[in-house]
Structure formats: structure tokens, C-alpha cells
Amino acid sequence: MSASKVYLIGAGPGDPELITLKAVKALQLAEVVLVDDLVNPELLKHCPQARIVPVGKRGGCKSTPQHFIHRMMIALAEQGQTVARLKGGDPFVFGRGGEEMLALRAANIDYEIIPGMTSGLASCASMEVPVTHRAYNHGVTLVTGHTKDGGPLPWQALVASHTTLVIYMGMQHLAEICRELIAAGMPTDMPCMVVENGTRTEQRGLTSTLQAMPYLAHQQSLKSPSIIVVGEVVKLARNSQQEQDWQQNLQHWLSIGDAA
């Protein structure tokens, strides 16, 4: 690992013990760390020598413009500094790591990609949900909950894939996502799960049916950062009695509505 270099580092899903050894080594060399909001602050203990610069990007909040992050990485590297761009999860899974890599490549800046455990897969594992299981499916699809231009997602193709759907950045559109999947042909009783703050000590998980999830998630005040998971493998989740009670209460509520 040399100076005048930028490391695009995946910090992992939230649990500070799930960062890689290679990422820790890069942080220990860094002179400047550009850190995202979703990175666990405990990870900064690996770089006490570095200047920490927050460059957070959160939906619905004031965010650092992406082009500004590009310019900052390039300028710091051109000054001869070792830069760590520390991103939650994996840089190349909805982390804009590809955009940052291309900006560095165009500026002829030396860089290295250090992968991290993506939050979608880690959140499923933390709830004892295997995203693939040969008795239930043949694959997994990672998808964003919204597109760059605000256009519709390919709902019918997602349903037809018969894969586990792991949906990032979708909590603001949870009701719409569930409604569109059902309209595209997914059964209303398809198992669905939301995991808030996956792998962290404050993690909360909820399992339900696709139809019931928006109501239950609202009742339990689940918020971002959360991962939405849809598929038969959710049946294998570790369920709490509280979650079962919520589902029973909802079914009672729906039956009253149908009878009215």
C-alpha cells in the first residue's frame, strides 16, 4: 500500500467486527478518511492518525453532492495524501463506488477497491434467512427501491424471476413496492421481511406477508436504514412472539374490514 492513493473501502453492514482485515490495514495508513453517514463510528478507532471528513448521503436529508466528493478525493490525492473513502456495506452495491472509481480513473489517480459485506445479505443472515436455498429458489436479486430518474422498476420481471428480492433504500416507498409487486402477479401472502439497522445492537426485524407488511411496519415505526426482503426463504426467519401477535392482530383487523 503506497502513498498518494485512494482506497474505496467497504465498511460492512454495521457491526464493527464485520469489517475486513484489509480494510483495517488501509484505514491505519490513511491520512484523510471521507466517511459516509451509515458507517459505524466505532470503525474510526482504526484510524486515530487521520483527519475525518464526513461526506454523508442519506435519503430525505442534507447530503454531500457526489461531484464534490469526486473533486475532494482527487484533490487530496494530488496533494500526495493517502485517502480512505469509507462507505457502508460494499462500495459497489448501491454505494456509488463505481462512479467514484471512474472519476479517479479519469483523473489518473492510483486507487484500490476493498470490498465489504453488503448490508442486504448480512441483514438476512442476521435474521437466519438464507437468501438462496435450493428447496425454495435458484437465486437472489439485489435491487434499489427507487430509480435515479424516478421511473418505475421492472416489477413484472422481478416477480417472474422467482428469486429472493433484497430491496435497498425502499422504506419511503414500502407501501408502493408491496402494491406494485402484487399488481405484477406476486401472491399477497408471499413472505416479506424488513430489517432495520441490520447487524447492529439496535437491530429490529419484522416478518409478515407482502400484503400486511406496510401496515405492520408502520405500526412498529420501522425506518431507514432498513432492508426489505421478499421471497419464500423468509419463512425460515427467526420469528419472535411479538411479530406473530402483530400478524394475528392484523388478520383480525382485515377480517373486520371485509365484514363491514
C-alpha positions in Angstrom: 0.0 0.0 0.0 1.6 3.3 -1.1 1.0 7.0 -0.6 -0.9 9.3 -2.9 -3.6 6.7 -3.3 -7.3 6.4 -2.7 -8.8 3.4 -1.1 -12.5 2.8 -1.8 -13.4 0.8 1.3 -16.5 -1.2 2.2 -17.1 -0.8 6.0 -19.5 -3.7 6.2 -23.2 -3.7 7.3 -22.9 -2.0 10.7 -21.4 -4.5 13.2 -17.9 -3.1 13.6 -16.5 -6.7 13.7 -17.6 -7.4 10.2 -15.1 -5.1 8.5 -12.3 -6.9 6.7 -8.7 -7.1 7.9 -7.6 -5.5 4.6 -9.9 -2.5 5.2 -8.5 -2.1 8.7 -4.9 -2.0 7.3 -5.9 0.7 4.8 -7.5 2.8 7.5 -4.4 2.6 9.6 -2.4 4.1 6.6 -4.9 6.8 5.8 -4.1 10.5 6.3 -7.7 11.5 5.4 -10.9 9.5 5.8 -14.0 10.5 3.8 -16.7 8.8 5.7 -20.4 8.1 5.0 -23.3 8.5 7.5 -24.1 4.8 7.6 -20.6 3.8 8.8 -20.4 2.7 12.4 -18.4 5.4 14.2 -16.6 2.6 16.2 -14.6 1.9 13.0 -12.8 5.2 13.2 -10.8 3.9 16.1 -8.7 2.1 13.4 -7.5 5.5 12.1 -6.7 7.8 15.0 -3.9 9.4 12.9 -6.3 10.5 10.2 -8.4 13.6 9.6 -12.0 12.6 9.4 -14.3 14.3 6.9 -18.0 13.5 7.0 -19.5 13.2 3.5 -22.8 11.7 4.3 -25.6 10.8 1.8 -28.9 10.0 3.3 -32.4 9.9 1.7 -34.5 12.9 2.8 -31.6 14.6 4.5 -29.0 17.2 3.5 -26.3 15.3 1.6 -22.8 16.0 0.2 -23.1 16.3 -3.6 -21.4 13.3 -5.3 -19.4 15.6 -7.7 -17.9 17.3 -4.6 -16.8 14.0 -3.2 -15.1 13.2 -6.5 -13.3 16.5 -6.5 -12.2 16.2 -2.9 -10.7 12.7 -3.4 -8.8 13.8 -6.5 -7.5 17.0 -4.9 -6.3 15.2 -1.7 -4.6 12.5 -3.7 -2.9 15.1 -6.0 -1.6 16.7 -2.8 0.2 13.4 -2.1 -2.1 12.2 0.7 -3.4 8.7 1.3 -7.2 8.8 1.2 -9.7 6.3 2.6 -13.2 6.6 1.2 -15.1 4.7 3.8 -18.6 3.5 2.7 -21.2 1.5 4.4 -21.7 -2.1 3.1 -19.9 -2.7 -0.1 -18.7 0.2 -2.4 -20.1 -1.5 -5.5 -23.5 -2.4 -4.2 -25.7 0.8 -4.3 -22.7 2.7 -2.8 -21.7 4.8 -5.9 -18.3 3.2 -5.7 -18.4 2.7 -9.5 -18.9 6.4 -10.1 -16.0 7.2 -7.7 -13.8 4.6 -9.4 -14.4 6.1 -12.8 -13.7 9.6 -11.6 -10.4 8.5 -10.1 -9.5 6.6 -13.2 -10.3 9.6 -15.4 -8.0 11.8 -13.3 -5.2 9.1 -13.4 -5.3 8.7 -9.6 -4.0 5.5 -8.1 -6.8 3.6 -6.3 -7.7 0.3 -4.8 -11.1 -1.3 -4.2 -11.5 -3.1 -0.9 -14.9 -4.9 -0.8 -17.1 -5.1 2.2 -20.0 -7.2 3.3 -23.2 -5.7 1.8 -26.0 -4.9 4.2 -28.7 -6.7 2.3 -27.1 -10.1 2.6 -25.8 -9.5 6.1 -29.2 -8.4 7.4 -30.8 -11.6 6.0 -28.1 -13.7 7.7 -28.6 -11.9 11.0 -32.3 -12.9 10.9 -31.3 -16.5 9.9 -32.7 -16.1 6.4 -30.5 -17.7 3.7 -31.1 -15.6 0.5 -30.6 -18.8 -1.5 -31.8 -22.2 -0.6 -32.3 -25.0 -3.1 -35.6 -26.0 -1.6 -37.1 -22.5 -2.2 -35.3 -20.7 -5.0 -32.5 -20.6 -7.5 -31.1 -17.1 -6.9 -31.2 -13.7 -5.3 -31.8 -10.3 -6.9 -30.4 -7.1 -5.3 -32.5 -4.1 -6.3 -32.9 -0.4 -5.3 -36.2 0.8 -4.0 -36.2 3.8 -6.3 -34.6 4.7 -9.7 -32.4 7.7 -10.5 -35.0 9.3 -12.7 -38.0 8.3 -10.6 -39.3 5.9 -13.2 -40.9 2.5 -12.4 -39.0 -0.6 -11.5 -39.4 -3.7 -13.8 -42.0 -5.2 -11.4 -43.1 -8.0 -13.7 -39.6 -9.1 -14.4 -38.8 -9.1 -10.7 -41.8 -11.3 -10.0 -41.1 -13.6 -12.9 -37.5 -14.1 -11.8 -38.7 -16.3 -8.8 -35.7 -15.1 -6.9 -35.4 -13.7 -3.4 -35.7 -9.9 -3.7 -33.5 -7.9 -1.4 -34.5 -4.3 -1.7 -32.3 -1.4 -0.6 -33.4 2.2 0.1 -37.0 1.3 -0.1 -38.7 2.2 3.2 -40.1 5.5 2.0 -41.8 3.6 -0.8 -42.7 0.4 1.1 -46.4 0.5 0.5 -45.9 1.2 -3.2 -43.3 -1.6 -3.5 -45.7 -4.1 -2.0 -48.6 -2.9 -4.1 -46.7 -3.0 -7.3 -45.3 -6.5 -6.7 -48.8 -7.7 -6.0 -50.1 -6.0 -9.1 -47.4 -7.7 -11.1 -48.6 -11.1 -10.0 -46.8 -11.9 -6.7 -49.1 -13.6 -4.2 -50.4 -11.4 -1.4 -49.3 -14.0 1.1 -45.7 -14.1 -0.1 -43.4 -13.9 3.0 -41.8 -10.5 3.5 -39.3 -9.2 6.0 -38.0 -5.8 7.0 -34.7 -5.5 8.9 -33.8 -2.1 10.5 -30.2 -1.4 11.4 -29.1 -4.8 10.3 -26.3 -6.5 12.4 -26.1 -3.6 14.8 -27.0 -3.9 18.5 -30.2 -1.9 17.9 -31.3 -4.2 15.0 -35.1 -4.8 14.7 -36.6 -7.4 12.3 -40.2 -7.9 11.3 -41.7 -10.8 9.2 -45.1 -10.8 7.6 -46.9 -11.3 4.3 -46.4 -8.9 1.4 -49.9 -7.6 1.8 -49.6 -7.0 5.5 -46.1 -5.6 5.7 -46.8 -1.8 5.1 -49.4 -1.8 7.9 -47.2 -3.7 10.4 -44.1 -1.7 9.6 -46.0 1.5 10.1 -47.3 0.2 13.5 -43.8 -0.7 14.6 -42.4 2.6 13.3 -39.7 0.8 11.3 -37.5 3.4 9.5 -34.4 3.7 7.4 -31.8 2.3 7.2 -33.7 -0.9 6.5 -33.6 -3.7 4.1 -36.8 -5.2 2.6 -36.7 -8.9 1.7 -39.4 -10.7 -0.3 -39.4 -14.4 -1.0 -40.2 -17.9 0.2 -36.9 -18.1 2.2 -38.3 -15.6 4.7 -40.3 -18.5 6.1 -37.0 -19.6 7.7 -36.6 -16.4 9.7 -36.2 -16.3 13.4 -39.6 -15.1 14.5 -40.5 -13.5 17.8 -43.8 -13.9 19.6 -44.3 -10.2 19.2 -44.2 -10.5 15.4 -46.7 -13.3 15.5 -49.0 -11.3 17.7 -48.8 -8.3 15.2 -49.7 -10.6 12.3 -52.7 -12.1 14.3 -53.9 -8.6 15.2 -53.7 -7.5 11.5 -55.6 -10.5 10.3 -58.3 -9.7 12.8 -58.3 -6.1 11.6 -58.6 -7.2 8.0 -61.4 -9.6 8.7 -63.4 -6.8 10.4 -62.8 -4.6 7.4 -64.0 -7.3 5.0 -67.2 -7.9 7.0 -68.0 -4.2 7.2 
